[in-house]
Amino acid sequence: MGSAVAGRLLAAGHEVHGWNRTREKAEALVPRGLHLAGSAREAAEGADAVFTMVAEKGGIDREVAVDMMLSSVIASPMLAYRGPFVLDQPEQAWFDCNMMQKDMLLALEAGREHGVPMPLTAAANELLSAARGMGIDHYDLAVTYDVLAAQAGVKGSLVS
């Protein structure tokens, strides 16, 4: 998936710096203009936007994915706090999917009122709706990782 996205960005004339744990896969895009980095950190340094493709279905353990995100340039206080919930949900959620969806719906309504498109907010809202449909909405919003895993055909820790 990452090579397809990078290929489209290159075809549109964007400067793309990339890295892949399987270097040969990334090398195929070098003739098309990819700046091949020696590490994920190197690829992301100084970037205006960073895309991270890490999929459990591709054989990367959740522990590795969470550790990678927490030690990369995408790390934030929110990710540092909630990232571990992907591995082990707390007994009682402080901010469950229903509370988050309430806020998402308010944001989407404000966007509509002001004529502001909010496609990422809409997509996040759909993941929260899926969590509700799966009966796992009482967990912390980090459970959306399990929703994505289930949609990809991976058995998540909370999805049977």
C-alpha positions as CSV (number, residue, x, y, z in Angstrom):
1,M,0.0,0.0,0.0
2,G,2.8,2.4,0.8
3,S,4.4,2.0,-2.6
4,A,1.1,2.7,-4.3
5,V,0.6,5.9,-2.3
6,A,4.2,7.0,-2.8
7,G,3.9,6.3,-6.6
8,R,0.8,8.5,-6.9
9,L,2.5,11.3,-5.0
10,L,5.5,11.1,-7.3
11,A,3.3,11.0,-10.4
12,A,1.6,14.2,-9.1
13,G,5.0,15.9,-8.9
14,H,5.5,15.8,-5.1
15,E,8.9,15.3,-3.5
16,V,8.7,12.1,-1.6
17,H,11.2,10.7,0.9
18,G,10.6,7.1,1.8
19,W,11.8,4.1,3.7
20,N,10.7,0.5,3.9
21,R,11.9,-2.3,6.1
22,T,12.3,-4.3,2.9
23,R,14.6,-1.9,1.1
24,E,14.1,-3.6,-2.3
25,K,10.4,-2.7,-2.3
26,A,11.3,1.0,-1.9
27,E,14.2,0.9,-4.4
28,A,11.7,0.3,-7.3
29,L,10.4,3.9,-6.8
30,V,13.9,5.5,-6.9
31,P,13.9,5.8,-10.8
32,R,10.5,7.6,-10.5
33,G,12.0,10.2,-8.0
34,L,11.8,8.7,-4.6
35,H,14.5,9.9,-2.2
36,L,15.3,6.6,-0.4
37,A,16.1,7.2,3.3
38,G,18.1,4.9,5.5
39,S,15.5,4.9,8.3
40,A,11.9,5.9,9.0
41,R,13.2,8.8,11.1
42,E,15.4,10.0,8.3
43,A,12.5,9.9,5.9
44,A,10.3,11.9,8.2
45,E,12.7,14.5,9.4
46,G,11.9,17.9,8.0
47,A,8.8,16.7,6.2
48,D,5.7,18.8,5.8
49,A,3.5,15.7,6.0
50,V,4.3,12.1,7.2
51,F,2.4,9.0,6.1
52,T,3.0,5.9,8.2
53,M,1.8,2.6,6.8
54,V,2.0,-0.1,9.6
55,A,-0.4,-3.0,9.2
56,E,-0.8,-5.9,11.6
57,K,-2.1,-8.0,8.7
58,G,1.3,-7.6,7.1
59,G,3.0,-9.4,9.9
60,I,4.0,-6.6,12.3
61,D,3.1,-7.3,15.9
62,R,1.0,-4.7,17.7
63,E,3.8,-4.3,20.3
64,V,6.2,-3.4,17.5
65,A,3.8,-1.0,15.8
66,V,3.1,0.8,19.0
67,D,6.8,1.0,19.9
68,M,7.6,2.3,16.4
69,M,4.9,5.0,16.6
70,L,6.0,6.1,20.1
71,S,9.6,6.4,19.1
72,S,9.0,8.2,15.8
73,V,8.3,11.7,14.8
74,I,4.6,11.1,15.0
75,A,4.8,10.6,18.7
76,S,2.7,13.1,20.7
77,P,1.5,13.4,24.3
78,M,-1.9,11.9,23.2
79,L,-0.2,9.0,21.5
80,A,2.1,8.4,24.4
81,Y,-0.9,8.2,26.7
82,R,-3.3,6.2,24.6
83,G,-0.9,4.1,22.5
84,P,-0.4,1.5,25.2
85,F,-4.2,1.1,25.3
86,V,-4.0,-0.6,21.9
87,L,-2.1,-3.4,23.7
88,D,-4.1,-3.4,26.9
89,Q,-7.4,-1.6,27.3
90,P,-7.9,-0.1,30.8
91,E,-10.6,-1.6,33.0
92,Q,-12.6,1.6,32.9
93,A,-12.4,4.1,30.0
94,W,-12.0,7.7,30.9
95,F,-13.1,8.8,27.4
96,D,-14.9,6.0,25.6
97,C,-16.0,5.8,22.0
98,N,-19.5,7.3,22.7
99,M,-18.0,10.4,24.3
100,M,-15.6,10.8,21.4
101,Q,-18.3,10.3,18.9
102,K,-20.4,13.1,20.5
103,D,-17.5,15.4,20.0
104,M,-17.0,14.3,16.5
105,L,-20.6,14.9,15.6
106,L,-20.4,18.4,17.1
107,A,-17.3,19.1,15.1
108,L,-18.9,17.8,11.9
109,E,-22.0,20.0,12.5
110,A,-19.8,23.0,13.0
111,G,-18.0,22.2,9.8
112,R,-21.2,22.0,7.9
113,E,-22.5,25.3,9.4
114,H,-19.3,27.1,8.3
115,G,-18.8,25.3,5.0
116,V,-15.6,23.6,6.1
117,P,-15.1,20.1,4.7
118,M,-13.9,17.6,7.3
119,P,-13.2,14.3,5.6
120,L,-10.8,13.0,8.2
121,T,-13.2,13.8,11.0
122,A,-16.0,12.0,9.1
123,A,-13.8,8.9,8.6
124,A,-12.9,8.9,12.3
125,N,-16.6,9.2,13.1
126,E,-17.3,6.1,11.0
127,L,-14.7,4.1,12.9
128,L,-16.5,5.1,16.1
129,S,-19.8,4.0,14.6
130,A,-18.2,0.7,13.7
131,A,-17.1,0.3,17.3
132,R,-20.6,0.8,18.4
133,G,-21.9,-1.7,15.9
134,M,-19.3,-4.2,17.2
135,G,-20.4,-3.7,20.8
136,I,-17.0,-2.4,21.9
137,D,-17.9,1.3,22.2
138,H,-17.6,1.3,26.0
139,Y,-13.8,1.0,25.7
140,D,-11.3,3.8,25.3
141,L,-11.3,5.3,21.8
142,A,-8.0,3.5,21.2
143,V,-10.2,0.5,20.4
144,T,-10.5,1.9,16.9
145,Y,-7.3,0.0,16.3
146,D,-9.3,-3.2,16.8
147,V,-12.0,-1.9,14.5
148,L,-9.5,-1.3,11.7
149,A,-7.9,-4.7,12.4
150,A,-11.3,-6.4,12.2
151,Q,-12.1,-4.6,8.9
152,A,-8.8,-5.8,7.5
153,G,-9.6,-9.4,8.5
154,V,-7.3,-9.5,11.5
155,K,-8.6,-10.9,14.7
156,G,-8.2,-8.1,17.3
157,S,-7.9,-8.6,21.0
158,L,-11.5,-7.3,21.6
159,V,-13.1,-8.6,18.3
160,S,-14.0,-12.2,18.0
